[in-house]
Structure formats: C-alpha cells, structure tokens
C-alpha cells in the first residue's frame, strides 16, 4: 500500500521543543527569556506578528483566554502531576492556595497570592500547550511595555482606570499603540472595565516568567492517571466495572447529562421567565420565533444555553440542586478530579434512564428494554493530547470490555467553516507518526439532520498535532497538500490506546495501522472552532452565542442515539 505521510516536522519547531524539554530537566527554575528566540523562529500561525515591533493583540487575546487572570502577577509557574509531586518538591500546601481558572483551557491551577502559580499537568501535551502560550504572553506584554514608556497614553489610561473605555477612546488608544481597532476591541471584550488597569500594569514592569518542572518521568504521569481512576472507583464503589460492558465517551460535562435528564425542557417556564427578567430580549425573540416552527433541536439547544447562563447566577443554585437530583434519579454520577489534573468523569447506568425524560431527539423504539441492560457509559470531560492515551489505557485495564469508543470535540478546519462538523476515517498522529485507518461508525447523515447552522464533512483526514501553537504556514501548506483538513489533538493518542486494547503489544511507531474490523464501535466527531488560514478566526476572538452549541449538541445526539440503538439491540439479542 502506498503511504502519503504529511512530513509535518519543521526543523524550527523540533528545535523549539528540544530546547524547552532540555531546559526543563533542570531541578532549578529556568527563565522563559531563554526560549524567546526559538519561539520566534517557528513563526507560529497563531502568533503571526511575533517578529513585528507592534503588538499582536490577537495572539495576546488567545493566550489570555488560556491563562488565569492572576497571570499578570505571576513570576514563577511550577508544573507537577499530582498533589504528592508538589509536596515532595517543597510545595505541600498548593491546594490551600487560591484555585484559579482560565476561560479557554480547563486546567487545575492554584495561585499563592504573590508570584507563584502551581499547575497540574497530565501529560507532555500540557507542556507543549503551556510553554508557547506563556512565551507568547511574555513577548506581547513586553512589546506593550516598551510602547507605553514615556507615552501620554499612560496618563490617559490612569484617568480611565476602572471605567468602561468607549469607542472613541478605544480608537485613540489603538492609534497611539499603532494597532488595529479590532485588536483593542478584543481586549476590551475580554477585560472590560479593567482594560486600562491591565495596560498600566504592563507599562509598570517587564514580564519575566520563570518555570520549574518538578517531575518529568513517565511514571509520574502514570501514577497521576492511576490516582484519577482510583478516585472514580471510590466514588462508585457499588459498581463492578469488571463485570459490565462500557460505552466510552470523550466529550464535555454538560451536553450528555442535559440530553439524558431533559431538566431544561421540564424547566421551560422558569427559563423563559429568566430571559424576560434579565433583559435577554434577543434570546427571547429567537425562542418565540422557534415556537412558530423551528428545526428539530433548535428550541432545546436554546433552552440548554439559557440554563447554563442561569446556573451562573444566584437564582441558579436551586437549578443546580434540581440537576443533581435529576441526574441521581437516572443513574448519572459525576466524579470530579481530586488531587490531580482536571478531568471530570460521569458514570451512567443505562438501566436507570427514564425514556420520558430524554431529549426528543433521543426518542427511539424499544427504550423500555434498557431496564434489562447492565451496560455503563463512562463520559469524560475531554483531556488534552497525550492524556487521552493515558486515560483510555487505564480505563481499558479496569473494565470488562468496550462496546464503543466515541470521541467528540473541537478541531481546526482548513476547508470548512467555524461550526461545521468533520468526520475522519484516517488519522495521522504526530506523537507516534502512525497513520491510523479505521471505519468511523458515523456518517454525515447521522449528524446532518440535527445540525442547523453548519455542514457535515465525512470521509475526512485528520491530523493530531502536539500543540495548537506548534504550527506554522509551512506546516499548514504541507498537510493541506496531502489532504489533511481536520487538525486536532486527541484522535491519535486515543487510537494508540485502542490498538493496545486489541493487540498483545505496545502501539507501533511510524507505520500504517489498520484498525478495521475491531469488535466495538469507533466514532470520532470534530466540530470546527478555528479556521487557522483566516487570521484571528477562532472561538477565542468572536462569540457564536447559543449557535455555538448547535454542533456540540448535534454530535452529542448522534453519539447517544448510536449507543441507545446498539444497546437496545444487544438486550433484545438481535
């Protein structure tokens, strides 16, 4: 068989990775400044203005969405796999520090209130993700620091501290900094009334990050994964995973539960009242329009979106209690991570589902027969990169067998639009350099009927990359020329774990791997959140409102329908 391999390896990217991994072997702090030259040389597609003296505010916005707000005060970032690792290396109380979060990256982080950020990592992919983000942030911070020195802008920013900067002032700010109005508008959207204060902080001092990796051993990652699984077993002691078949899903912690409990649909009146009282006039108008004849799922998706907004308010406390009660009554157990990386798990007992509560799109003939099922769904909040391999390998060691492995999540697209769904049947993995061939159990028809605002592209070729910022225009040109249009971070590691669950050896390296004819479903559904060939075109720089949930729920419905149909058939023996 001829093999066309996308030789994506860039000498500059390889040098960059070798540089920071060699530096991180040190037991002392390393200065991020040592990586600036190597970072600049890769010409990352997400840091297109790295060589310019003018700030790249799109890149700065991208990084700020993936870092906690306290990053402005942080000097030292400490990386470790578990609470034990931090304790062994002189940080015994990190979990008593302030827990901090980022808008665009789910990662367990703690801030000591002074200058240190403790960050839990699950695999090398966290390093490949975090270091370019921190380096980009430092470079762009220091550009703004230089531009604001001796500038009249500092005086004006001091006058505007804690105020909303209007469009006129924002235009003057963009002109003074020599940047686009769109760039500073993005920062205003992100920082709101603290925009002036943030810029003044940048003017006050240069950013000089230091890093420390406490343990770089594979054993440390495996111990963290083992601790993660043991935490699940302890939370659901009554479930014997070794005797029950499993449908594994890697997705998120909201869509599956919403579809299986139908709580938002039973709370319709309260959610409509919330839209009225909170002045969500556009949402309410859209809802009224949908009542006159919407596409299947539109009303439901909007209600799920409003429920999410309500949960973030004081009024949402009782909704949270109702959600917990509803999930418990239909056999859904949420297991948050403890003392390690942040990947929540949901354990679902199919024989406890209530057919009358299911989302209308899940109504199937024979649902009543599920009461005789002993199968489980294990749904995890999708991990980053190589953590997918570690997690699925650990689960495979501790269950009876898989009936299906389904992965849905965000990806970048080179030929579609933001919001489209891609269904790959070929995956090239940069980690193993394997080309995986498999039969995806989903087709365009399985998803298209539930997708309102995008299109579905099946028979695609996906590439699993090491990091979102470890790509450049040459990389894009090579993979597009070879027909790879779906760029993501988890499919390759998951397929390496699938191989090891079927074969008596570790996954190969740099081979064509045939996974046709496996005894369980394999399904990958990717929804496009980025279009890297268009500068700034990603979910970090614009909002899709509730339309952004369209592809999430279309793919979630497809996965759950596949599971329910297959389990009904299993129970009936057909």
Secondary structure, 3 states (H helix, E strand, C coil): CCCCCCCCCCHHHHHHHHHHHHHHCCCCCEEHHHHHHHHHHCCEHHHCCCCCCCCCHHHHHHHHCCCCHHHHCCCEEEEECCHHHHHHCCCCCHHHCEEECCCCCCCCEEECCCCEEEEECCCHHHHHHHHHHHHHHHHHHHHHHHHHCCCHHHHHHHHCCCCCCCHHHHHHHHHHHCCCHHHHHHHHHHHHHHHHHHHHHHHHCCCCCEEEECCCCHHHHHHHHHHHHHHHHHHCCCCCHHHCCEEEEEECCCHHHHHHHCHHHHCHHHHHHHHHHCCCHHHHHHHHHHHCCCCCCHHHHHHHHHHHHHHCCCCHHHHHHHHHHHHHHCCEEEECCCCCCCCCEEEEEHHHCCHHHCCHHHCCCCHHHHHHCCCEEEEEECCCCCHHHHHHHHHHHCCCCEEEEEEEEEEEECCCCCCCEEEEEEEEECCCCCEEECCCCCCHHHHHCCCCCCCEEEEEEEEECCCCCCCEHHHHHHHHHCCCCEEECCHHHHHHHHHHHHCCCCCCCCCEEECCCCCCEEEEEEEEEECCCCCCCECCCCCCHHHHHHHHHHHHHHHHHHHHHHHHHHHHCC
